[in-house]
Each structure stands twice: as C-alpha cells, then as structure tokens.
Amino acid sequence: MAVDPKIILEHIILRLAPEVGDIKASDYGYWEGELPVAAWRLHLATALTTARQALASGDHDQIIDAALICPSVERTGRSLKLREMRAARQRQGGTVRGAMQTTRQLAVWHPYIDHYNSLRAKGMPSTKARGLVRSRMTKDFARGTFRPGPAFPTDRTIRKWLTQK
C-alpha cells in the first residue's frame, strides 16, 4: 500500500509552519552588517515553501518530487539545529565552569586581596604593598596553606588578583 504524497506534504507543513515562522525570500541573503538567518531555519523554510508550492500547484509529478525532497531538507535543517544547540551548550558549560573556578580561586586569594587593599588604604605604594603580600604568600605557600595551583603564581598573576576591584 503506497502513501499518498499529499499527506506527507501536509504533515510537513503542519510540523514546520509554527517553527519556521515568517521567512521571506529576502532572508536567504543579507547585507553586510545585518545578522543572517540561521542556516537550519532556512533549511526548514525551504522544505516548508517547497511543500506549500507543490500542493498549491496541483501537479502530481511536482507533488511526488516535493514529497521525496522535503523530508531530506527537513532532516538536514534539524541536524544543523541540533549541532548549533550542542555548540551553544558547550560554550555555556565553559562559562559556568569558568565562573566556578573563579569563585574557588577568589576564596583562596581573598585574604591576600584584603591585606593588599588595607595596605593601599593606609597610603602604601602599590609596589611595596604587593611585595609585602607576596612575602606573606611565599611563607603560606611554604607551609602549604596557599595552594592556587601546582606552582607558586607568577608576578603577573599576583598583580592581576591584587588589583581587582
């Protein structure tokens, strides 16, 4: 028993119309400075437009061709959408992980930042205050109480953490 190609196209239209929304022919290209429409959305829009045009034409051969082509174009669009969503999740995961690492490091650096800020508030020059805090960090590192990483932080790292607001 063969499936009527019109039913396939009608289901494609019902499935894609709410998801695609209003895409015009001008959305397939864009001027410099404009944001392009996502490729996955254009694939879904192409499948939707092809299905609508084939049904509207009433031509049996065009309907059969569209019923064969549209599901493939839709699958490609869904695959691109999934890939884009995974990449977005990975970027977000990196952002969350970075924020957690910063929070953990801030807990380690907090006493030294406070010490540095109190010395600066008393009018001590930044280089001298940083040197005093660095010597305190060196003593703490030797005792094992200061462990930001496997090695003692560089001068650049110390400057970065102590001059944060």
DSSP file (Angstrom, degrees, kcal/mol; ACC not computed):
  #  RESIDUE AA STRUCTURE BP1 BP2  ACC     N-H-->O    O-->H-N    N-H-->O    O-->H-N    TCO  KAPPA ALPHA  PHI   PSI    X-CA   Y-CA   Z-CA
    1    1 A M              0   0    0      0, 0.0     2,-0.2     0, 0.0     0, 0.0   0.000 360.0 360.0 360.0 124.9    0.0    0.0    0.0
    2    2 A A        -     0   0    0      1,-0.0     2,-0.4     0, 0.0     0, 0.0  -0.580 360.0-121.7 -89.2 149.0    1.5    3.3   -1.1
    3    3 A V        -     0   0    0     -2,-0.2    -1,-0.0     1,-0.0     5,-0.0  -0.740  29.2-112.8 -90.5 135.9    1.3    6.5    1.0
    4    4 A D    >>  -     0   0    0     -2,-0.4     4,-1.2     1,-0.2     3,-0.9  -0.533  19.1-142.8 -66.7 123.8   -0.3    9.5   -0.7
    5    5 A P  H 3> S+     0   0    0      0, 0.0     4,-2.1     0, 0.0     5,-0.2   0.774  98.4  64.6 -62.8 -25.0    2.4   12.1   -1.2
    6    6 A K  H 3> S+     0   0    0      1,-0.2     4,-2.5     2,-0.2     5,-0.2   0.885  99.3  52.8 -64.1 -36.7   -0.1   14.9   -0.4
    7    7 A I  H <> S+     0   0    0     -3,-0.9     4,-2.2     2,-0.2    -1,-0.2   0.902 107.3  51.9 -65.2 -40.2   -0.4   13.5    3.1
    8    8 A I  H  X S+     0   0    0     -4,-1.2     4,-2.0     1,-0.2    -2,-0.2   0.936 112.2  45.4 -60.3 -46.6    3.4   13.7    3.5
    9    9 A L  H  X S+     0   0    0     -4,-2.1     4,-2.4     1,-0.2    -2,-0.2   0.881 110.4  53.4 -67.3 -37.5    3.5   17.3    2.4
   10   10 A E  H  X S+     0   0    0     -4,-2.5     4,-2.4     2,-0.2    -1,-0.2   0.903 109.8  48.4 -63.7 -39.8    0.5   18.3    4.6
   11   11 A H  H  X S+     0   0    0     -4,-2.2     4,-2.3     2,-0.2    -2,-0.2   0.882 110.0  52.1 -67.6 -37.3    2.3   16.8    7.7
   12   12 A I  H  X S+     0   0    0     -4,-2.0     4,-2.6     2,-0.2     5,-0.3   0.924 110.7  48.0 -62.5 -43.2    5.5   18.6    6.8
   13   13 A I  H  X S+     0   0    0     -4,-2.4     4,-2.3     1,-0.2    -2,-0.2   0.924 112.3  48.4 -64.0 -44.3    3.5   21.9    6.6
   14   14 A L  H  < S+     0   0    0     -4,-2.4    -1,-0.2     1,-0.2    -2,-0.2   0.881 116.0  44.6 -63.2 -37.6    1.8   21.2    9.9
   15   15 A R  H  < S+     0   0    0     -4,-2.3     4,-0.5    -5,-0.2    -2,-0.2   0.898 121.6  34.7 -73.0 -42.0    5.1   20.4   11.6
   16   16 A L  H  X S+     0   0    0     -4,-2.6     4,-3.0    -5,-0.2     5,-0.4   0.777  96.9  77.3 -91.0 -28.0    7.2   23.2   10.2
   17   17 A A  H  X S+     0   0    0     -4,-2.3     4,-1.8    -5,-0.3    -1,-0.2   0.899 100.2  41.9 -54.5 -47.8    4.8   26.2    9.9
   18   18 A P  H  4 S+     0   0    0      0, 0.0    -1,-0.2     0, 0.0    -2,-0.1   0.866 118.8  46.3 -68.5 -31.8    4.9   27.1   13.7
   19   19 A E  H  4 S+     0   0    0     -4,-0.5    -2,-0.2     1,-0.1    -3,-0.1   0.879 115.3  43.2 -77.8 -38.2    8.7   26.5   13.9
   20   20 A V  H  < S-     0   0    0     -4,-3.0     2,-0.2     1,-0.2    -3,-0.2   0.895  84.7-178.2 -77.2 -41.3    9.7   28.4   10.8
   21   21 A G     <  -     0   0    0     -4,-1.8     2,-0.9    -5,-0.4    -1,-0.2  -0.497  53.5 -15.0  76.1-146.7    7.5   31.4   11.3
   22   22 A D  S    S+     0   0    0     -2,-0.2     2,-0.5     2,-0.0    -1,-0.1  -0.802  70.0 166.5-100.8  99.5    7.6   34.2    8.7
   23   23 A I        -     0   0    0     -2,-0.9     2,-0.2    22,-0.1    -2,-0.1  -0.959  15.5-162.1-114.2 129.6   10.6   33.8    6.4
   24   24 A K    >   -     0   0    0     -2,-0.5     3,-1.5     1,-0.1     4,-0.3  -0.554  35.5-104.2-102.8 169.1   10.7   35.8    3.2
   25   25 A A  G >  S+     0   0    0      1,-0.3     3,-1.4    -2,-0.2     4,-0.2   0.826 119.5  63.4 -61.1 -31.8   12.9   35.4    0.1
   26   26 A S  G >  S+     0   0    0      1,-0.3     3,-0.9     2,-0.2    -1,-0.3   0.678  88.9  69.5 -69.4 -15.7   15.0   38.3    1.3
   27   27 A D  G <  S+     0   0    0     -3,-1.5    10,-0.6     1,-0.2    -1,-0.3   0.659  83.1  71.7 -75.5 -14.5   16.0   36.4    4.4
   28   28 A Y  G <  S+     0   0    0     -3,-1.4     2,-0.3    -4,-0.3    -1,-0.2   0.634 108.1  31.6 -76.6 -12.7   18.1   34.0    2.3
   29   29 A G  S <  S-     0   0    0     -3,-0.9     2,-0.3    -4,-0.2     8,-0.1  -0.928  72.8-166.6-135.4 161.7   20.6   36.8    1.7
   30   30 A Y        -     0   0    0     -2,-0.3     2,-0.1     4,-0.1     3,-0.1  -0.994  20.3-114.7-150.9 154.6   21.7   39.7    3.9
   31   31 A W    >   -     0   0    0     -2,-0.3     3,-2.1     1,-0.1     2,-0.1  -0.451  50.5 -81.2 -83.5 159.9   23.7   42.9    3.6
   32   32 A E  T 3  S+     0   0    0      1,-0.3    -1,-0.1    -2,-0.1     3,-0.1  -0.409 120.4  27.9 -60.9 133.2   26.9   43.5    5.4
   33   33 A G  T 3  S+     0   0    0      1,-0.4    -1,-0.3    -2,-0.1     2,-0.2   0.143  98.7 106.8  98.2 -18.8   26.2   44.4    9.0
   34   34 A E  S <  S-     0   0    0     -3,-2.1    -1,-0.4     1,-0.0    -4,-0.1  -0.589  75.4-114.1 -88.0 155.2   22.9   42.5    9.2
   35   35 A L        -     0   0    0     -2,-0.2    -4,-0.1    -3,-0.1     2,-0.1  -0.773  31.9-128.6 -87.7 129.3   22.6   39.3   11.1
   36   36 A P        -     0   0    0      0, 0.0     2,-0.2     0, 0.0    -8,-0.1  -0.401  23.9-105.4 -74.5 154.7   22.0   36.3    8.8
   37   37 A V        -     0   0    0    -10,-0.6     5,-0.1     1,-0.1    -7,-0.0  -0.567  51.2 -90.5 -73.4 142.8   19.1   33.9    9.5
   38   38 A A     >  -     0   0    0     -2,-0.2     4,-1.7     1,-0.1     3,-0.3  -0.246  30.0-127.6 -57.8 140.9   20.3   30.6   10.9
   39   39 A A  H  > S+     0   0    0      1,-0.2     4,-2.0     2,-0.2     5,-0.2   0.863 108.1  55.3 -60.0 -38.3   21.1   28.0    8.3
   40   40 A W  H  > S+     0   0    0      1,-0.2     4,-2.1     2,-0.2    -1,-0.2   0.894 106.8  50.5 -63.9 -37.7   18.9   25.4   10.0
   41   41 A R  H  > S+     0   0    0     -3,-0.3     4,-2.3     1,-0.2    -1,-0.2   0.865 108.2  52.5 -69.0 -34.9   16.0   27.7    9.9
   42   42 A L  H  X S+     0   0    0     -4,-1.7     4,-2.3     2,-0.2    -1,-0.2   0.872 107.6  52.3 -67.9 -36.2   16.5   28.4    6.2
   43   43 A H  H  X S+     0   0    0     -4,-2.0     4,-2.3     2,-0.2    -2,-0.2   0.942 111.4  46.0 -62.4 -46.8   16.5   24.6    5.5
   44   44 A L  H  X S+     0   0    0     -4,-2.1     4,-2.4     1,-0.2    -2,-0.2   0.894 112.3  51.3 -63.7 -38.0   13.3   24.2    7.3
   45   45 A A  H  X S+     0   0    0     -4,-2.3     4,-2.9     2,-0.2     5,-0.2   0.878 108.2  52.4 -65.8 -37.6   11.8   27.2    5.5
   46   46 A T  H  X S+     0   0    0     -4,-2.3     4,-2.6     2,-0.2     5,-0.2   0.921 110.4  47.5 -64.2 -43.7   12.9   25.7    2.2
   47   47 A A  H  X S+     0   0    0     -4,-2.3     4,-2.2     2,-0.2    -2,-0.2   0.922 114.2  47.6 -62.2 -43.2   11.2   22.4    3.0
   48   48 A L  H  X S+     0   0    0     -4,-2.4     4,-2.4     2,-0.2    -2,-0.2   0.932 113.7  46.0 -63.9 -47.1    8.0   24.3    4.0
   49   49 A T  H  X S+     0   0    0     -4,-2.9     4,-2.7     2,-0.2     5,-0.2   0.908 112.6  50.5 -64.1 -42.8    7.9   26.5    1.0
   50   50 A T  H  X S+     0   0    0     -4,-2.6     4,-2.3    -5,-0.2    -1,-0.2   0.915 111.5  48.3 -62.1 -43.1    8.6   23.6   -1.4
   51   51 A A  H  X S+     0   0    0     -4,-2.2     4,-2.2    -5,-0.2    -2,-0.2   0.920 113.2  47.4 -64.0 -44.1    5.8   21.6    0.2
   52   52 A R  H  X S+     0   0    0     -4,-2.4     4,-2.5     1,-0.2    -2,-0.2   0.920 112.9  48.3 -63.5 -43.9    3.3   24.5    0.0
   53   53 A Q  H  X S+     0   0    0     -4,-2.7     4,-1.8     1,-0.2    -1,-0.2   0.894 111.1  50.6 -65.6 -39.3    4.2   25.3   -3.6
   54   54 A A  H  X S+     0   0    0     -4,-2.3     4,-1.3    -5,-0.2     5,-0.3   0.926 112.9  45.2 -65.4 -44.0    3.8   21.7   -4.7
   55   55 A L  H  < S+     0   0    0     -4,-2.2    -2,-0.2     1,-0.2    -1,-0.2   0.900 112.9  51.4 -65.6 -39.0    0.4   21.3   -3.0
   56   56 A A  H  < S+     0   0    0     -4,-2.5    -1,-0.2     1,-0.2    -2,-0.2   0.825 105.6  56.4 -67.7 -30.1   -0.7   24.7   -4.5
   57   57 A S  H  < S-     0   0    0     -4,-1.8    -1,-0.2    -5,-0.2    -2,-0.2   0.854  88.0-150.9 -71.4 -33.7    0.3   23.7   -8.0
   58   58 A G     <  +     0   0    0     -4,-1.3     2,-0.5     1,-0.3    -3,-0.1   0.436  45.7 142.6  76.7  -3.2   -1.8   20.5   -8.0
   59   59 A D     >  -     0   0    0     -5,-0.3     4,-2.3     1,-0.2    -1,-0.3  -0.611  46.3-149.0 -75.5 121.6    0.7   18.9  -10.4
   60   60 A H  H  > S+     0   0    0     -2,-0.5     4,-2.2     1,-0.2     5,-0.2   0.886  95.5  49.5 -61.1 -41.9    1.0   15.2   -9.5
   61   61 A D  H  > S+     0   0    0      1,-0.2     4,-2.5     2,-0.2    -1,-0.2   0.905 111.6  48.7 -65.8 -40.8    4.7   15.0  -10.6
   62   62 A Q  H  > S+     0   0    0      2,-0.2     4,-2.5     1,-0.2    -1,-0.2   0.879 110.3  51.9 -65.9 -37.7    5.7   18.1   -8.6
   63   63 A I  H  X S+     0   0    0     -4,-2.3     4,-2.3    -9,-0.2    -2,-0.2   0.916 110.8  47.5 -64.6 -43.3    3.9   16.8   -5.5
   64   64 A I  H  X S+     0   0    0     -4,-2.2     4,-1.5     2,-0.2    -2,-0.2   0.929 112.5  49.2 -64.2 -45.1    5.7   13.5   -5.7
   65   65 A D  H  X S+     0   0    0     -4,-2.5     4,-2.2     1,-0.2     3,-0.3   0.929 112.8  47.2 -59.4 -45.6    9.1   15.2   -6.2
   66   66 A A  H  X S+     0   0    0     -4,-2.5     4,-2.8     1,-0.2    -1,-0.2   0.885 108.2  55.3 -64.5 -38.8    8.4   17.5   -3.2
   67   67 A A  H  < S+     0   0    0     -4,-2.3    -1,-0.2     1,-0.2    -2,-0.2   0.794 113.2  43.2 -65.5 -27.0    7.3   14.5   -1.1
   68   68 A L  H  < S+     0   0    0     -4,-1.5     4,-0.4    -3,-0.3    -2,-0.2   0.829 121.8  37.6 -83.8 -34.6   10.7   12.9   -1.8
   69   69 A I  H >X S+     0   0    0     -4,-2.2     4,-1.9    -5,-0.2     3,-0.6   0.895 104.0  64.6 -86.6 -43.0   12.8   16.0   -1.4
   70   70 A C  H 3X S+     0   0    0     -4,-2.8     4,-2.6     1,-0.2     5,-0.2   0.852  97.8  53.5 -57.9 -42.5   11.3   17.9    1.6
   71   71 A P  H 3> S+     0   0    0      0, 0.0     4,-2.5     0, 0.0    -1,-0.2   0.887 109.8  49.8 -61.5 -35.0   11.9   15.2    4.3
   72   72 A S  H <> S+     0   0    0     -3,-0.6     4,-2.2    -4,-0.4    -2,-0.2   0.918 111.6  47.1 -67.7 -42.7   15.6   15.2    3.4
   73   73 A V  H  X S+     0   0    0     -4,-1.9     4,-2.2     1,-0.2    -1,-0.2   0.890 112.5  51.0 -65.3 -38.5   15.8   19.0    3.5
   74   74 A E  H  X S+     0   0    0     -4,-2.6     4,-2.6    -5,-0.2     5,-0.2   0.925 108.7  50.9 -64.2 -44.4   14.0   19.0    6.9
   75   75 A R  H  X S+     0   0    0     -4,-2.5     4,-2.5     1,-0.2    -2,-0.2   0.909 109.5  50.8 -59.9 -42.1   16.4   16.4    8.3
   76   76 A T  H  X S+     0   0    0     -4,-2.2     4,-2.4     1,-0.2    -1,-0.2   0.925 110.6  49.3 -61.7 -43.9   19.3   18.5    7.3
   77   77 A G  H  X S+     0   0    0     -4,-2.2     4,-2.2     1,-0.2    -2,-0.2   0.907 111.8  47.9 -62.0 -42.5   17.8   21.5    8.9
   78   78 A R  H  X S+     0   0    0     -4,-2.6     4,-2.5     2,-0.2    -1,-0.2   0.878 110.5  52.5 -66.9 -36.9   17.1   19.6   12.2
   79   79 A S  H  X S+     0   0    0     -4,-2.5     4,-2.2    -5,-0.2    -2,-0.2   0.920 110.4  47.4 -63.8 -43.3   20.7   18.2   12.1
   80   80 A L  H  X S+     0   0    0     -4,-2.4     4,-2.3     2,-0.2    -2,-0.2   0.887 111.4  51.4 -64.0 -38.6   22.1   21.7   11.8
   81   81 A K  H  X S+     0   0    0     -4,-2.2     4,-2.5     2,-0.2    -2,-0.2   0.922 110.0  48.9 -64.3 -44.0   19.8   23.0   14.6
   82   82 A L  H  X S+     0   0    0     -4,-2.5     4,-2.5     1,-0.2    -2,-0.2   0.908 111.0  50.1 -62.4 -42.6   21.0   20.2   16.9
   83   83 A R  H  X S+     0   0    0     -4,-2.2     4,-2.2     1,-0.2    -1,-0.2   0.908 111.6  48.5 -62.3 -42.2   24.6   20.9   16.1
   84   84 A E  H  X S+     0   0    0     -4,-2.3     4,-2.1     1,-0.2    -2,-0.2   0.897 111.4  49.6 -65.1 -40.5   24.1   24.6   16.9
   85   85 A M  H  X S+     0   0    0     -4,-2.5     4,-2.2     2,-0.2    -2,-0.2   0.894 110.5  50.2 -67.1 -39.6   22.3   23.8   20.1
   86   86 A R  H  X S+     0   0    0     -4,-2.5     4,-2.3     2,-0.2    -2,-0.2   0.918 110.4  49.7 -63.6 -43.1   25.1   21.4   21.2
   87   87 A A  H  X S+     0   0    0     -4,-2.2     4,-2.3     1,-0.2    -2,-0.2   0.901 110.4  50.5 -62.9 -40.1   27.7   24.1   20.5
   88   88 A A  H  X S+     0   0    0     -4,-2.1     4,-2.4     1,-0.2    -1,-0.2   0.900 110.2  50.1 -64.3 -40.7   25.8   26.6   22.5
   89   89 A R  H  X S+     0   0    0     -4,-2.2     4,-2.8     2,-0.2    -2,-0.2   0.891 110.0  50.6 -64.6 -39.1   25.5   24.2   25.4
   90   90 A Q  H  X S+     0   0    0     -4,-2.3     4,-2.1     2,-0.2    -2,-0.2   0.912 111.0  48.0 -66.1 -41.3   29.3   23.6   25.3
   91   91 A R  H  X S+     0   0    0     -4,-2.3     4,-1.8     2,-0.2    -2,-0.2   0.925 113.5  47.9 -63.2 -42.5   30.0   27.3   25.3
   92   92 A Q  H  X S+     0   0    0     -4,-2.4     4,-2.5     1,-0.2    -2,-0.2   0.904 108.9  53.8 -64.4 -41.1   27.6   27.8   28.2
   93   93 A G  H  X S+     0   0    0     -4,-2.8     4,-2.7     1,-0.2    -1,-0.2   0.888 107.7  50.9 -60.6 -38.9   29.2   24.9   30.1
   94   94 A G  H  X S+     0   0    0     -4,-2.1     4,-2.4     2,-0.2    -1,-0.2   0.874 109.5  50.8 -65.3 -37.1   32.6   26.5   29.7
   95   95 A T  H  X S+     0   0    0     -4,-1.8     4,-2.1     2,-0.2    -2,-0.2   0.918 112.4  45.7 -65.8 -44.1   31.2   29.8   31.0
   96   96 A V  H  X S+     0   0    0     -4,-2.5     4,-2.3     2,-0.2    -2,-0.2   0.926 113.3  49.3 -65.9 -44.8   29.7   28.1   34.1
   97   97 A R  H  X S+     0   0    0     -4,-2.7     4,-2.4     1,-0.2    -2,-0.2   0.913 110.9  50.7 -61.1 -42.3   32.9   26.1   34.7
   98   98 A G  H  X S+     0   0    0     -4,-2.4     4,-2.3     1,-0.2    -1,-0.2   0.891 109.3  50.6 -62.7 -40.0   35.0   29.2   34.4
   99   99 A A  H  X S+     0   0    0     -4,-2.1     4,-2.1     2,-0.2    -1,-0.2   0.890 110.2  50.0 -65.4 -38.7   32.8   31.1   36.9
  100  100 A M  H  X S+     0   0    0     -4,-2.3     4,-2.4     2,-0.2    -2,-0.2   0.911 110.7  49.3 -66.1 -41.4   33.1   28.2   39.4
  101  101 A Q  H  X S+     0   0    0     -4,-2.4     4,-2.6     1,-0.2     5,-0.2   0.907 110.7  50.4 -63.2 -41.2   36.9   28.2   39.0
  102  102 A T  H  X S+     0   0    0     -4,-2.3     4,-2.4     2,-0.2    -1,-0.2   0.906 109.8  50.7 -63.3 -40.8   37.0   31.9   39.6
  103  103 A T  H  X S+     0   0    0     -4,-2.1     4,-1.6     2,-0.2    -2,-0.2   0.919 111.6  47.4 -63.4 -44.0   34.8   31.6   42.7
  104  104 A R  H  X S+     0   0    0     -4,-2.4     4,-1.2     1,-0.2    -2,-0.2   0.917 113.8  47.5 -63.9 -42.2   37.1   28.9   44.1
  105  105 A Q  H  X S+     0   0    0     -4,-2.6     4,-2.7     1,-0.2     5,-0.2   0.859 106.5  57.9 -67.8 -34.5   40.2   30.9   43.4
  106  106 A L  H  X S+     0   0    0     -4,-2.4     4,-1.8     1,-0.2    -1,-0.2   0.874 102.4  54.7 -63.1 -35.8   38.6   34.0   44.9
  107  107 A A  H  < S+     0   0    0     -4,-1.6    -1,-0.2     2,-0.2    -2,-0.2   0.875 111.8  44.6 -64.0 -36.6   38.2   32.1   48.2
  108  108 A V  H  < S+     0   0    0     -4,-1.2     4,-0.3     1,-0.2    -2,-0.2   0.908 119.9  39.9 -71.8 -42.7   41.9   31.3   48.1
  109  109 A W  H >X S+     0   0    0     -4,-2.7     4,-2.5     1,-0.2     3,-0.6   0.636  89.9  93.3 -83.5 -14.8   43.0   34.8   47.2
  110  110 A H  H 3X S+     0   0    0     -4,-1.8     4,-2.6     1,-0.2     5,-0.2   0.869  84.1  48.7 -52.3 -48.7   40.5   36.7   49.4
  111  111 A P  H 3> S+     0   0    0      0, 0.0     4,-2.1     0, 0.0    -1,-0.2   0.880 114.5  46.8 -62.0 -34.6   42.8   37.2   52.5
  112  112 A Y  H <> S+     0   0    0     -3,-0.6     4,-2.5    -4,-0.3    -2,-0.2   0.865 111.2  50.7 -75.2 -35.4   45.7   38.4   50.3
  113  113 A I  H  X S+     0   0    0     -4,-2.5     4,-2.7     2,-0.2     5,-0.2   0.922 112.1  47.9 -65.4 -43.3   43.4   40.8   48.4
  114  114 A D  H  X S+     0   0    0     -4,-2.6     4,-2.4    -5,-0.2    -2,-0.2   0.915 112.0  49.5 -62.4 -43.0   42.1   42.2   51.7
  115  115 A H  H  X S+     0   0    0     -4,-2.1     4,-2.1    -5,-0.2    -2,-0.2   0.935 112.6  47.5 -61.8 -46.3   45.6   42.6   53.1
  116  116 A Y  H  X S+     0   0    0     -4,-2.5     4,-2.4     1,-0.2    -2,-0.2   0.926 112.4  49.2 -60.7 -46.6   46.7   44.4   49.9
  117  117 A N  H  X S+     0   0    0     -4,-2.7     4,-2.2     1,-0.2    -1,-0.2   0.866 110.1  51.1 -64.1 -36.1   43.7   46.7   49.9
  118  118 A S  H  X S+     0   0    0     -4,-2.4     4,-1.2     2,-0.2    -1,-0.2   0.895 110.8  48.6 -68.9 -38.0   44.2   47.5   53.6
  119  119 A L  H  <>S+     0   0    0     -4,-2.1     5,-2.0     1,-0.2    -2,-0.2   0.900 112.8  48.0 -66.1 -39.7   47.9   48.4   53.0
  120  120 A R  H ><5S+     0   0    0     -4,-2.4     3,-1.5     1,-0.2    -2,-0.2   0.866 107.1  56.5 -67.6 -36.0   46.9   50.6   50.0
  121  121 A A  H 3<5S+     0   0    0     -4,-2.2    -1,-0.2     1,-0.3    -2,-0.2   0.804 101.6  57.5 -66.2 -27.8   44.2   52.3   52.1
  122  122 A K  T 3<5S-     0   0    0     -4,-1.2    -1,-0.3    -3,-0.2    -2,-0.2   0.484 127.1-101.2 -80.5  -1.9   46.9   53.3   54.6
  123  123 A G  T < 5 +     0   0    0     -3,-1.5    -3,-0.2     1,-0.3    -2,-0.1   0.551  69.8 150.8  98.3   8.3   48.7   55.1   51.7
  124  124 A M      < -     0   0    0     -5,-2.0    -1,-0.3     1,-0.1    -2,-0.0  -0.525  53.3-104.8 -74.5 139.1   51.4   52.5   51.0
  125  125 A P     >  -     0   0    0      0, 0.0     4,-2.6     0, 0.0     5,-0.2  -0.272  28.3-117.4 -61.1 151.0   52.6   52.5   47.3
  126  126 A S  H  > S+     0   0    0      1,-0.2     4,-2.6     2,-0.2     5,-0.2   0.861 111.3  52.6 -62.2 -37.7   51.2   49.6   45.3
  127  127 A T  H  > S+     0   0    0      2,-0.2     4,-1.9     1,-0.2    -1,-0.2   0.910 112.6  44.4 -67.2 -40.3   54.6   48.0   44.5
  128  128 A K  H  > S+     0   0    0      2,-0.2     4,-2.2     1,-0.2    -2,-0.2   0.913 114.4  49.1 -69.6 -41.9   55.6   47.9   48.2
  129  129 A A  H  X S+     0   0    0     -4,-2.6     4,-2.3     1,-0.2     5,-0.2   0.908 111.6  49.7 -62.5 -41.8   52.2   46.6   49.3
  130  130 A R  H  X S+     0   0    0     -4,-2.6     4,-2.5    -5,-0.2    -1,-0.2   0.881 109.1  52.6 -64.3 -37.8   52.4   43.9   46.6
  131  131 A G  H  X S+     0   0    0     -4,-1.9     4,-2.1     2,-0.2    -2,-0.2   0.907 110.0  47.7 -64.3 -42.3   55.9   43.0   47.8
  132  132 A L  H  X S+     0   0    0     -4,-2.2     4,-1.9     2,-0.2    -2,-0.2   0.914 114.0  46.5 -64.5 -42.8   54.6   42.6   51.4
  133  133 A V  H  X S+     0   0    0     -4,-2.3     4,-2.6     1,-0.2    -2,-0.2   0.893 110.7  53.7 -66.2 -38.5   51.7   40.5   50.3
  134  134 A R  H  X S+     0   0    0     -4,-2.5     4,-2.4     1,-0.2    -2,-0.2   0.899 107.4  50.1 -63.5 -40.1   53.9   38.4   48.1
  135  135 A S  H  X S+     0   0    0     -4,-2.1     4,-2.0     2,-0.2    -1,-0.2   0.894 111.0  49.5 -66.4 -37.5   56.3   37.7   51.0
  136  136 A R  H  X S+     0   0    0     -4,-1.9     4,-2.4     2,-0.2    -2,-0.2   0.911 111.1  50.0 -63.9 -41.6   53.3   36.6   53.1
  137  137 A M  H  X S+     0   0    0     -4,-2.6     4,-2.7     1,-0.2    -2,-0.2   0.887 107.5  54.1 -63.6 -38.6   52.1   34.4   50.2
  138  138 A T  H  X S+     0   0    0     -4,-2.4     4,-2.1     2,-0.2    -1,-0.2   0.919 110.0  46.6 -62.4 -43.6   55.6   32.8   50.0
  139  139 A K  H  X S+     0   0    0     -4,-2.0     4,-1.8     2,-0.2    -2,-0.2   0.926 114.3  47.4 -63.4 -44.5   55.5   31.9   53.7
  140  140 A D  H  X>S+     0   0    0     -4,-2.4     5,-2.1     1,-0.2     6,-1.1   0.866 110.7  52.6 -64.5 -36.0   52.0   30.5   53.3
  141  141 A F  H  <5S+     0   0    0     -4,-2.7     3,-0.3     1,-0.2    -1,-0.2   0.900 107.9  50.6 -66.9 -40.1   53.0   28.6   50.2
  142  142 A A  H  <5S+     0   0    0     -4,-2.1    -1,-0.2     1,-0.2    -2,-0.2   0.859 112.4  47.2 -65.8 -34.7   55.9   27.0   52.1
  143  143 A R  H  <5S-     0   0    0     -4,-1.8    -1,-0.2    -5,-0.1    -2,-0.2   0.659 115.6-117.7 -79.5 -16.2   53.6   26.0   54.9
  144  144 A G  T  <5S+     0   0    0     -4,-1.1    -3,-0.2    -3,-0.3    -4,-0.1   0.559  85.5 111.2  92.9   8.7   51.1   24.6   52.4
  145  145 A T      < +     0   0    0     -5,-2.1     2,-0.7     1,-0.2    -4,-0.2   0.712  69.9  59.7 -88.5 -20.0   48.2   26.9   53.3
  146  146 A F        +     0   0    0     -6,-1.1    -1,-0.2    -9,-0.2    -2,-0.2  -0.917  60.6 154.8-110.4 108.6   48.3   28.8   50.0
  147  147 A R        +     0   0    0     -2,-0.7     5,-0.1     1,-0.1   -39,-0.0  -0.624   8.3 151.5-135.7  76.6   47.7   26.4   47.1
  148  148 A P  S    S-     0   0    0      0, 0.0    -1,-0.1     0, 0.0     4,-0.1   0.717  78.4 -28.2 -76.0 -18.9   46.2   28.1   44.0
  149  149 A G  S    S-     0   0    0      2,-0.1    -3,-0.0    -3,-0.1     0, 0.0  -0.923  85.1 -65.4-172.4-170.3   47.9   25.6   41.7
  150  150 A P  S    S+     0   0    0      0, 0.0     2,-0.3     0, 0.0    -1,-0.0   0.747 115.4  37.7 -70.8 -22.0   50.8   23.2   41.4
  151  151 A A  S    S-     0   0    0      1,-0.0    -2,-0.1     3,-0.0     3,-0.1  -0.861  97.9 -88.4-127.5 161.4   53.3   26.1   41.3
  152  152 A F        -     0   0    0     -2,-0.3    -5,-0.0     1,-0.1   -14,-0.0  -0.437  58.0 -99.9 -64.9 140.2   53.7   29.4   43.0
  153  153 A P        -     0   0    0      0, 0.0    -1,-0.1     0, 0.0     2,-0.0  -0.249  36.2-113.4 -66.1 151.1   51.9   32.1   41.0
  154  154 A T     >  -     0   0    0      1,-0.1     4,-2.3    -3,-0.1     5,-0.2  -0.265  28.7-104.6 -75.1 167.4   53.8   34.4   38.7
  155  155 A D  H  > S+     0   0    0      1,-0.2     4,-2.7     2,-0.2     5,-0.2   0.876 122.7  55.4 -60.9 -37.4   54.2   38.1   39.3
  156  156 A R  H  > S+     0   0    0      2,-0.2     4,-2.3     1,-0.2    -1,-0.2   0.918 108.2  47.5 -62.3 -43.2   51.7   38.8   36.6
  157  157 A T  H  > S+     0   0    0      2,-0.2     4,-2.4     1,-0.2     5,-0.2   0.904 111.4  50.9 -64.5 -41.6   49.1   36.6   38.3
  158  158 A I  H  X S+     0   0    0     -4,-2.3     4,-2.6     1,-0.2     5,-0.2   0.931 110.7  48.5 -61.7 -45.9   49.7   38.2   41.6
  159  159 A R  H  X S+     0   0    0     -4,-2.7     4,-1.8     1,-0.2    -1,-0.2   0.912 110.5  52.9 -59.8 -42.0   49.2   41.7   40.0
  160  160 A K  H  < S+     0   0    0     -4,-2.3    -2,-0.2     1,-0.2    -1,-0.2   0.935 114.6  39.7 -59.7 -48.2   46.0   40.5   38.3
  161  161 A W  H >< S+     0   0    0     -4,-2.4     3,-0.9     1,-0.2    -1,-0.2   0.869 116.0  49.5 -73.6 -36.2   44.5   39.2   41.5
  162  162 A L  H 3< S+     0   0    0     -4,-2.6    -1,-0.2     1,-0.2    -2,-0.2   0.767 109.0  51.0 -77.3 -23.3   45.6   42.0   43.8
  163  163 A T  T 3< S+     0   0    0     -4,-1.8    -1,-0.2    -5,-0.2    -2,-0.2   0.310  83.6 117.4 -97.9  10.9   44.5   44.9   41.6
  164  164 A Q    <         0   0    0     -3,-0.9    -3,-0.0    -4,-0.1    -4,-0.0  -0.434 360.0 360.0 -73.2 152.0   40.9   43.5   41.1
  165  165 A K              0   0    0     -2,-0.1    -1,-0.1     0, 0.0    -3,-0.0   0.384 360.0 360.0-108.0 360.0   38.0   45.6   42.4
